[in-house]
């Protein structure tokens, strides 16, 4: 799939978004894509939307179990755009911040900017990448698709959470993602849709490039 990623225009970077629900395997998929791009001789920078959470007080202002809060308040899209995606875009400076927040310490990160190589591919994984706020922020997107039953089972192994997506403890996350699906239909907006139900054998199921 790395061969399908567009070539840069001049020194501009190419921003690739890897979207999918919690437990879809998008972070591993993004890392493997980055490796495949490097094998093709392309410079790559890797980012995750998980590095752009809002501080806890803002994330949980609607309550710690609120699906609406997870959908609306989880990430700081203004900073993500201003400090990463726009500089890495067309005619951008290529000076970007790799992360803006430490979710463990709740610290807002500043620090020095990084400089992406000319013509680099910026591979960005995360939730909700096809939402309104990020319209036009990517040059190429991939939606990593799995059923909630599969993603919940993976999260149970990873985080110790309940394996049933209907469990009340998962309501905040599953219902927020259902809201995203209802409002944005990311599989219809993505350039590629990949069935990642089998982590060892992801399958390209749809391409807008055909």
Helices and strands as residue ranges (DSSP letters): G 2-4, E 14-20, H 26-39, E 44-48, G 49-52, H 56-59, H 67-73, H 77-80, I 81-85, E 95-96, E 101-102, E 107-108, E 114-115, E 121-126, G 132-134, E 140-145, H 148-159, G 168-170, H 171-184, H 186-189, E 192-195, E 203-207
